[in-house]
Structures are given as structure tokens and as C-alpha cells.
Amino acid sequence: MRATGLLFSMATLALSAPLAAQTAPDGPGSVEYGRQLTEEMCGECHRVSARQTAKPPAMEEDAQAPDLTERLADPGVTEMALRSYLRTSHPVMPNIRLTREETDDIVAYLMTMKTRAR
């Protein structure tokens, strides 16, 4: 019984090591998971990465959907501002409820884009 618990603990630690490597260096959240979430949840209406060469169709139709790759160059877009924005509903956006972990992941990813936008 005790050997099984030790084996389980070692397996859990081994499996979580690659995830820890993806954590943002300056705060909580996984950059890679944040990228995936941002592309899945926001990419339909917003340009969310430099890999997107064209604006999403919804962004072409709706001038209110900003290009996040450009928006992140604004010095006023801070980690705190992003967290606040993501946790607040907006009338022109779908009401997406993010968990704290999802918010951490998305903010971690967006902050890496912000450093590249400088």
C-alpha cells in the first residue's frame, strides 16, 4: 500500500514537470495553455497571434473587435488591466466565464505578446 502511494506520487511529479516548464516566469499561468485558450476562445473575433496573417472574418464584420496583437503595444494594457477586463462582462462580447486558472493562463500568454510588441 505504501509503495503504491509512493509510486503514484512519483508518477504525478514526473507528469507535472513538463507543465511547470511552461509556466510564465513572472507569475502564475501557463503560456502554452494560455495560447491555446486565447486562440480557441478569442481568435474567432480577434487577431490573437502573429501567426494569424489575416483578420478573422468576425473581426472584418465588427469594427469593435480589436486586434489584440496591436492593442498590447499600449503601455496602459497591464497585467492588472488584462485580469480586470477578462473577469468583467462586456455588452459587445459573448459572456465567457473564465476560471481563475484560465485567466492566469490567458494573461500569461498575452503578457508574452506584450513584451514582443515593444
N, C-alpha and C positions, 0 to 999 in steps of 0.2 A: 504494500500500500504506500509506504513512504517513498520507495523507489519510483513508483508511478507518479507521485506528486512532483518529485524532483525532475523526472523526465519531462513532464508537462511544462514545468517552469522553464526548463532549458529550451524546449521547443518554442515556447511563447517568446522568450528573449531572442532567440535566433531569427524568428519570423519578423519581429518588430524592429530589428536593427536596420534593414533597408528603409523602413518608413522614417526612422529617426534621421537618416541621411538626407531626406527630402524636406525636413523641417526648415522653415525660414530661419536664418541665422540671428536675426534681431528680435524675434518674437514668436508667439505661438502660430501654429498653422503650417500646413504642408503646401509648398509652392506647386508641386505637381498635381495634387488633388484640387487645389485652387484653380489651376489652369483648366483642368477637365470640367469642373463645375461652372466656371465662367463661360467656357465655350458652349456647354450644354444649356445653361440657364439664360445667358445674356447674349450669346452670339447670334441668335436669330434676329435681333433688332439692333445690336451694337457691334461695331468693329472692336474686337477684344484682343487681337494679337497682330503682330506684324506679319504673320503668315497669311492672314486674310488680305488678299490683294485687292479685292473689291468690297464695296459696302454690301451688307446683307440686303436682300430685297425689301425687308420691312423698313430698313433704315432709309432706303431710297424713297419709300412712300411716306414716311413720317419724319419730318424735319426735326422733331423733338427728341429723337433717339441719337444722342451724341456719340461721336467716335471716341471711344474710351482711350485709344492709343494717343490721341491728340489731347484729350481732356486731362490726362495725367501729367502733362507738362506744366500745368498751372500750379504754382507754389502753394496755393490755398487748399489744394487737394492733399490733405494729410492723412495719416493712418486713422486718426480720430474722426476726421470728416467722413472717410470711407465707411468706417464702422457705423456711424450715425446714419448715413444715407442708406446703407444696406438693411438697417434694422427699422427703418421708417417706411410706411406705405406711401405711395405716390399715386395721384389720380390718373396719370397718363401711362402708368406701368401696371403689369399684372401684379397682384398681391402675392408675392412669393415669400413664404415664411422660412427663413433660414435658421438652422440650429446655431448655437454658439461656435461649434466646431466648423461648420460650413462657412460661417462669417470669417473665422480665423483663417481658413484655407484661402478663401477668395481675396481677403485683404493681403495675405502673404504674397499671393501671385501678383495682384495689382501693384503692390509696392515694388516688386522686382521690375515691373514695366516702367514704373515711375523713375527709377534710377537709370534705366536705359533711355528715357525720354529727355534727360538733361543734356 
